[in-house]
Amino acid sequence: MTEEFYLCVDVGGTEIKANLLHGDQADGEKYPSQAERGKLEILANFEQIIQRQLQIVLEQKGKLKGIGIAFPGPFDYENGISLIKGLRKYDALYQVELKPYFQEWLVDMNFPANIPFLFENDAVAFSIGEYVYGVGQQADKAMFIMLGTGCGSTFIEQGEIVKNKYGLQESGMIYQDPFLKGTIEDYLSANGLKMVAGQMGMKETDGLALYQASQRGSQKAQHVFREFGFLIGTALQRYVQSFQPDCIVFGGQIAGSMKWMKAGIQAGLDQGQALRTEIKASENGMLSTCKGLVYLLKKKW
């Protein structure tokens, strides 16, 4: 029996994750994003990543059922056009229509150009994967927060993505909402973690270095994560108060440090409110994003 594959690509600010989902398993590889380079270099990197995965399908004598690309916003997902500008990541792709390039790479590898294909917001794909298949299952109302280069978010109520309700904007996302002296994304991101670490006198402010130090038992590094968690809880308090979710599910690279952040998040939520909601971390964010993309592909085709 011919094995069926879905190619799922999660485009991040620092790395790109490419996965071939077959059955309930995803074989994934990670690549540098080269997001700060020029248009031709970024596209050449995409081409290399895509064709590497397509080669695996050919070697397995499998059938490619669809392609899903999770891309950070702002982005015209319907038409596959990047609208990212001034964020120091993928600026060179501003207003570039990407789908024809992917179709060309398919044809170059002897795959049909009309294979089911979609672009989706990375936070939305992750959230749907977690809500349908992951730790967000059984929740009537759930908040999904991705902590990485930026801050992605999706609120889901009874299986539907929430927009323009509970104080949310039309996009349904919170990254541009005001917080302290800037926006949510200024603080609930890698830059926000670096800021907290710097304020606490840490020489190492990189998220990975802080994680490794915490793993080695550094109480100072662990305290940085707790304070960062408190900042997260403070930022999310208004949304939890209005939306009243059954749970908050965290994903993204920084969520790997949840065991040190969780108490701080709850303390931030509780400030004068006693807001109790279950705080969870994704068990496999890469797989959830992949499953979310495939779920949307199957729903559309």
ChimeraX attribute file (.defattr): number of C-alpha atoms within 10 A of each C-alpha:
attribute: neighborCount
match mode: 1-to-1
recipient: residues
	/A:1	4
	/A:2	8
	/A:3	13
	/A:4	17
	/A:5	21
	/A:6	25
	/A:7	26
	/A:8	29
	/A:9	29
	/A:10	25
	/A:11	21
	/A:12	23
	/A:13	20
	/A:14	14
	/A:15	14
	/A:16	22
	/A:17	19
	/A:18	24
	/A:19	25
	/A:20	23
	/A:21	20
	/A:22	16
	/A:23	10
	/A:24	7
	/A:25	12
	/A:26	20
	/A:27	12
	/A:28	17
	/A:29	14
	/A:30	13
	/A:31	16
	/A:32	13
	/A:33	19
	/A:34	20
	/A:35	23
	/A:36	16
	/A:37	16
	/A:38	13
	/A:39	16
	/A:40	11
	/A:41	14
	/A:42	17
	/A:43	19
	/A:44	12
	/A:45	17
	/A:46	21
	/A:47	16
	/A:48	13
	/A:49	18
	/A:50	21
	/A:51	16
	/A:52	13
	/A:53	20
	/A:54	22
	/A:55	12
	/A:56	12
	/A:57	19
	/A:58	14
	/A:59	9
	/A:60	13
	/A:61	12
	/A:62	16
	/A:63	14
	/A:64	21
	/A:65	17
	/A:66	20
	/A:67	21
	/A:68	26
	/A:69	23
	/A:70	26
	/A:71	24
	/A:72	25
	/A:73	17
	/A:74	13
	/A:75	18
	/A:76	17
	/A:77	18
	/A:78	9
	/A:79	12
	/A:80	19
	/A:81	18
	/A:82	22
	/A:83	19
	/A:84	19
	/A:85	15
	/A:86	10
	/A:87	10
	/A:88	12
	/A:89	19
	/A:90	23
	/A:91	18
	/A:92	21
	/A:93	21
	/A:94	16
	/A:95	15
	/A:96	12
	/A:97	14
	/A:98	15
	/A:99	14
	/A:100	11
	/A:101	12
	/A:102	18
	/A:103	16
	/A:104	15
	/A:105	18
	/A:106	19
	/A:107	12
	/A:108	12
	/A:109	13
	/A:110	11
	/A:111	16
	/A:112	13
	/A:113	15
	/A:114	10
	/A:115	13
	/A:116	16
	/A:117	20
	/A:118	21
	/A:119	25
	/A:120	23
	/A:121	24
	/A:122	24
	/A:123	26
	/A:124	26
	/A:125	27
	/A:126	34
	/A:127	34
	/A:128	28
	/A:129	26
	/A:130	27
	/A:131	25
	/A:132	17
	/A:133	16
	/A:134	20
	/A:135	20
	/A:136	25
	/A:137	13
	/A:138	13
	/A:139	18
	/A:140	15
	/A:141	21
	/A:142	29
	/A:143	27
	/A:144	26
	/A:145	27
	/A:146	27
	/A:147	24
	/A:148	23
	/A:149	20
	/A:150	22
	/A:151	23
	/A:152	28
	/A:153	22
	/A:154	24
	/A:155	27
	/A:156	23
	/A:157	15
	/A:158	12
	/A:159	14
	/A:160	11
	/A:161	17
	/A:162	21
	/A:163	16
	/A:164	11
	/A:165	12
	/A:166	16
	/A:167	13
	/A:168	17
	/A:169	14
	/A:170	10
	/A:171	11
	/A:172	18
	/A:173	20
	/A:174	22
	/A:175	19
	/A:176	13
	/A:177	13
	/A:178	13
	/A:179	16
	/A:180	9
	/A:181	8
	/A:182	11
	/A:183	15
	/A:184	22
	/A:185	22
	/A:186	21
	/A:187	24
	/A:188	28
	/A:189	25
	/A:190	20
	/A:191	18
	/A:192	21
	/A:193	26
	/A:194	20
	/A:195	18
	/A:196	18
	/A:197	24
	/A:198	15
	/A:199	11
	/A:200	15
	/A:201	11
	/A:202	16
	/A:203	10
	/A:204	14
	/A:205	21
	/A:206	16
	/A:207	22
	/A:208	14
	/A:209	13
	/A:210	24
	/A:211	19
	/A:212	13
	/A:213	16
	/A:214	19
	/A:215	13
	/A:216	11
	/A:217	11
	/A:218	13
	/A:219	12
	/A:220	16
	/A:221	24
	/A:222	21
	/A:223	17
	/A:224	27
	/A:225	29
	/A:226	22
	/A:227	22
	/A:228	27
	/A:229	26
	/A:230	23
	/A:231	23
	/A:232	25
	/A:233	24
	/A:234	19
	/A:235	23
	/A:236	21
	/A:237	21
	/A:238	16
	/A:239	17
	/A:240	21
	/A:241	15
	/A:242	12
	/A:243	20
	/A:244	18
	/A:245	20
	/A:246	19
	/A:247	20
	/A:248	23
	/A:249	24
	/A:250	27
	/A:251	30
	/A:252	23
	/A:253	16
	/A:254	21
	/A:255	22
	/A:256	20
	/A:257	21
	/A:258	20
	/A:259	14
	/A:260	21
	/A:261	24
	/A:262	22
	/A:263	18
	/A:264	24
	/A:265	25
	/A:266	22
	/A:267	20
	/A:268	24
	/A:269	27
	/A:270	16
	/A:271	13
	/A:272	8
	/A:273	11
	/A:274	12
	/A:275	17
	/A:276	15
	/A:277	15
	/A:278	12
	/A:279	16
	/A:280	18
	/A:281	22
	/A:282	23
	/A:283	15
	/A:284	15
	/A:285	22
	/A:286	22
	/A:287	24
	/A:288	25
	/A:289	29
	/A:290	31
	/A:291	28
	/A:292	27
	/A:293	33
	/A:294	23
	/A:295	17
	/A:296	17
	/A:297	19
	/A:298	11
	/A:299	8
	/A:300	10
	/A:301	8
